[in-house]
Amino acid sequence: MLKKFNYVDREGMHIKKVYCKVCGAILVDTIVVEEKQEKRGDKEFIVQTTALRPTTKYDELCIKFKDGSRHITPICKECKKQENLDLIGIYKADIKEALKEGFSLPFRKI
Ligand SMILES: [Zn+2]
């Protein structure tokens, strides 16, 4: 069973976090790369610039299909070592996320 079938957190169109589908660990996170104080009129604002960055747990898994094609997907370093990963479930989660992004992945046999 996958802990995080819906493994991407979005705010509107922007990706905020990406989780390991298998265990739920954070793989990609939004971090503040710059913080500035800005004055607009007599009010001061803190303006943050953020960026998506992979965490130390980030790794990638290559799923090989029967037709010889491959699919690369994010996974954490620990789960990558596991045998008997639910590759079909992982790929289904990717198909679902791809649809949210507006493109479709083909159904392929593992
Ligand atoms: Zn994991």
py3Dmol code that shows the C-alpha trace and the ligand (Angstrom):
import py3Dmol

protein = """\
ATOM      1  CA  MET A   1       0.000   0.000   0.000  1.00  0.00           C
ATOM      2  CA  LEU A   2       1.178   3.487  -0.804  1.00  0.00           C
ATOM      3  CA  LYS A   3       1.024   6.007   2.037  1.00  0.00           C
ATOM      4  CA  LYS A   4       0.899   9.007  -0.269  1.00  0.00           C
ATOM      5  CA  PHE A   5      -0.954   8.153  -3.455  1.00  0.00           C
ATOM      6  CA  ASN A   6      -1.583  11.879  -3.854  1.00  0.00           C
ATOM      7  CA  TYR A   7       2.070  12.756  -3.457  1.00  0.00           C
ATOM      8  CA  VAL A   8       2.167  16.355  -4.707  1.00  0.00           C
ATOM      9  CA  ASP A   9       0.974  19.330  -2.639  1.00  0.00           C
ATOM     10  CA  ARG A  10      -0.057  22.282  -4.726  1.00  0.00           C
ATOM     11  CA  GLU A  11      -1.128  25.812  -4.017  1.00  0.00           C
ATOM     12  CA  GLY A  12      -3.018  26.857  -7.086  1.00  0.00           C
ATOM     13  CA  MET A  13      -0.760  25.947  -9.994  1.00  0.00           C
ATOM     14  CA  HIS A  14       2.409  25.881  -7.910  1.00  0.00           C
ATOM     15  CA  ILE A  15       3.943  22.736  -6.476  1.00  0.00           C
ATOM     16  CA  LYS A  16       4.746  23.186  -2.775  1.00  0.00           C
ATOM     17  CA  LYS A  17       5.920  19.743  -1.732  1.00  0.00           C
ATOM     18  CA  VAL A  18       6.556  16.338  -3.250  1.00  0.00           C
ATOM     19  CA  TYR A  19       6.345  13.275  -1.003  1.00  0.00           C
ATOM     20  CA  CYS A  20       7.633   9.745  -1.268  1.00  0.00           C
ATOM     21  CA  LYS A  21       4.600   7.813  -2.518  1.00  0.00           C
ATOM     22  CA  VAL A  22       5.586   4.754  -0.510  1.00  0.00           C
ATOM     23  CA  CYS A  23       6.302   6.163   2.993  1.00  0.00           C
ATOM     24  CA  GLY A  24       5.256   9.826   2.869  1.00  0.00           C
ATOM     25  CA  ALA A  25       8.720  11.359   3.493  1.00  0.00           C
ATOM     26  CA  ILE A  26       9.239  14.828   2.013  1.00  0.00           C
ATOM     27  CA  LEU A  27      11.351  14.608  -1.148  1.00  0.00           C
ATOM     28  CA  VAL A  28      11.030  18.121  -2.527  1.00  0.00           C
ATOM     29  CA  ASP A  29      10.226  21.115  -0.378  1.00  0.00           C
ATOM     30  CA  THR A  30       9.626  24.815  -0.812  1.00  0.00           C
ATOM     31  CA  ILE A  31      12.317  26.825   0.931  1.00  0.00           C
ATOM     32  CA  VAL A  32      12.894  30.541   1.347  1.00  0.00           C
ATOM     33  CA  VAL A  33      15.943  31.552  -0.675  1.00  0.00           C
ATOM     34  CA  GLU A  34      15.697  35.274  -0.118  1.00  0.00           C
ATOM     35  CA  GLU A  35      13.905  37.570   2.274  1.00  0.00           C
ATOM     36  CA  LYS A  36      13.702  41.287   1.709  1.00  0.00           C
ATOM     37  CA  GLN A  37      12.010  44.121   3.492  1.00  0.00           C
ATOM     38  CA  GLU A  38      10.189  46.443   1.196  1.00  0.00           C
ATOM     39  CA  LYS A  39       8.477  49.709   1.886  1.00  0.00           C
ATOM     40  CA  ARG A  40       5.276  50.529   0.088  1.00  0.00           C
ATOM     41  CA  GLY A  41       4.049  53.896   1.182  1.00  0.00           C
ATOM     42  CA  ASP A  42       4.399  53.916   4.958  1.00  0.00           C
ATOM     43  CA  LYS A  43       3.982  50.161   5.288  1.00  0.00           C
ATOM     44  CA  GLU A  44       6.775  47.645   5.412  1.00  0.00           C
ATOM     45  CA  PHE A  45       6.436  44.221   3.906  1.00  0.00           C
ATOM     46  CA  ILE A  46       8.615  41.162   4.020  1.00  0.00           C
ATOM     47  CA  VAL A  47       8.948  39.780   0.523  1.00  0.00           C
ATOM     48  CA  GLN A  48      10.050  36.174   0.306  1.00  0.00           C
ATOM     49  CA  THR A  49      11.481  34.451  -2.727  1.00  0.00           C
ATOM     50  CA  THR A  50      10.959  30.715  -2.555  1.00  0.00           C
ATOM     51  CA  ALA A  51      12.248  27.799  -4.578  1.00  0.00           C
ATOM     52  CA  LEU A  52      11.639  24.071  -4.786  1.00  0.00           C
ATOM     53  CA  ARG A  53      14.614  22.035  -3.578  1.00  0.00           C
ATOM     54  CA  PRO A  54      15.145  18.293  -3.231  1.00  0.00           C
ATOM     55  CA  THR A  55      15.737  17.101   0.339  1.00  0.00           C
ATOM     56  CA  THR A  56      18.515  14.685   1.369  1.00  0.00           C
ATOM     57  CA  LYS A  57      15.987  11.824   1.065  1.00  0.00           C
ATOM     58  CA  TYR A  58      15.376  12.428  -2.624  1.00  0.00           C
ATOM     59  CA  ASP A  59      16.189   9.669  -5.039  1.00  0.00           C
ATOM     60  CA  GLU A  60      14.765   8.344  -8.287  1.00  0.00           C
ATOM     61  CA  LEU A  61      13.414   4.979  -9.271  1.00  0.00           C
ATOM     62  CA  CYS A  62      13.478   3.661 -12.817  1.00  0.00           C
ATOM     63  CA  ILE A  63      10.469   1.498 -13.668  1.00  0.00           C
ATOM     64  CA  LYS A  64      11.058  -0.769 -16.658  1.00  0.00           C
ATOM     65  CA  PHE A  65       8.071  -1.891 -18.689  1.00  0.00           C
ATOM     66  CA  LYS A  66       7.515  -5.061 -20.702  1.00  0.00           C
ATOM     67  CA  ASP A  67       7.736  -3.102 -23.955  1.00  0.00           C
ATOM     68  CA  GLY A  68      11.257  -1.966 -23.018  1.00  0.00           C
ATOM     69  CA  SER A  69      10.294   1.588 -22.174  1.00  0.00           C
ATOM     70  CA  ARG A  70      11.175   3.240 -18.871  1.00  0.00           C
ATOM     71  CA  HIS A  71       9.670   5.683 -16.443  1.00  0.00           C
ATOM     72  CA  ILE A  72      11.630   7.687 -13.863  1.00  0.00           C
ATOM     73  CA  THR A  73       9.815   8.639 -10.680  1.00  0.00           C
ATOM     74  CA  PRO A  74      10.845  10.272  -7.379  1.00  0.00           C
ATOM     75  CA  ILE A  75      11.179   8.017  -4.335  1.00  0.00           C
ATOM     76  CA  CYS A  76      13.067   8.252  -1.026  1.00  0.00           C
ATOM     77  CA  LYS A  77      16.446   6.572  -0.566  1.00  0.00           C
ATOM     78  CA  GLU A  78      15.080   4.128   2.033  1.00  0.00           C
ATOM     79  CA  CYS A  79      12.093   2.925   0.013  1.00  0.00           C
ATOM     80  CA  LYS A  80      14.243   2.518  -3.093  1.00  0.00           C
ATOM     81  CA  LYS A  81      16.071  -0.312  -1.274  1.00  0.00           C
ATOM     82  CA  GLN A  82      12.839  -2.227  -0.630  1.00  0.00           C
ATOM     83  CA  GLU A  83      12.042  -5.323  -2.565  1.00  0.00           C
ATOM     84  CA  ASN A  84       8.484  -5.913  -3.754  1.00  0.00           C
ATOM     85  CA  LEU A  85       7.684  -2.252  -4.241  1.00  0.00           C
ATOM     86  CA  ASP A  86       4.161  -1.593  -5.517  1.00  0.00           C
ATOM     87  CA  LEU A  87       5.372  -0.481  -8.943  1.00  0.00           C
ATOM     88  CA  ILE A  88       1.895  -0.585 -10.458  1.00  0.00           C
ATOM     89  CA  GLY A  89       0.564   1.629  -7.657  1.00  0.00           C
ATOM     90  CA  ILE A  90       3.511   4.022  -8.021  1.00  0.00           C
ATOM     91  CA  TYR A  91       2.943   4.293 -11.755  1.00  0.00           C
ATOM     92  CA  LYS A  92      -0.808   4.801 -11.281  1.00  0.00           C
ATOM     93  CA  ALA A  93      -0.059   7.684  -8.874  1.00  0.00           C
ATOM     94  CA  ASP A  94       2.186   9.219 -11.552  1.00  0.00           C
ATOM     95  CA  ILE A  95      -0.514   8.821 -14.202  1.00  0.00           C
ATOM     96  CA  LYS A  96      -2.929  10.666 -11.905  1.00  0.00           C
ATOM     97  CA  GLU A  97      -0.459  13.480 -11.195  1.00  0.00           C
ATOM     98  CA  ALA A  98       0.390  13.806 -14.887  1.00  0.00           C
ATOM     99  CA  LEU A  99      -3.307  14.344 -15.646  1.00  0.00           C
ATOM    100  CA  LYS A 100      -3.384  17.195 -13.112  1.00  0.00           C
ATOM    101  CA  GLU A 101      -0.439  18.735 -14.960  1.00  0.00           C
ATOM    102  CA  GLY A 102      -2.392  18.442 -18.189  1.00  0.00           C
ATOM    103  CA  PHE A 103      -0.693  15.547 -19.943  1.00  0.00           C
ATOM    104  CA  SER A 104      -1.243  11.830 -20.002  1.00  0.00           C
ATOM    105  CA  LEU A 105       1.090   8.902 -19.474  1.00  0.00           C
ATOM    106  CA  PRO A 106       0.334   5.739 -21.421  1.00  0.00           C
ATOM    107  CA  PHE A 107      -0.853   2.626 -19.567  1.00  0.00           C
ATOM    108  CA  ARG A 108       1.978   0.130 -19.872  1.00  0.00           C
ATOM    109  CA  LYS A 109       2.634  -3.337 -18.530  1.00  0.00           C
ATOM    110  CA  ILE A 110       5.313  -3.709 -15.870  1.00  0.00           C
TER     111      ILE A 110
END
"""
ligand_1 = """\
1
ZN
Zn 9.890 6.444 1.174
"""
view = py3Dmol.view(width=600, height=400)
view.addModel(protein, "pdb")
view.setStyle({"model": 0}, {"cartoon": {"style": "trace"}})
view.addModel(ligand_1, "xyz")
view.setStyle({"model": 1}, {"stick": {}})
view.zoomTo()
view.show()
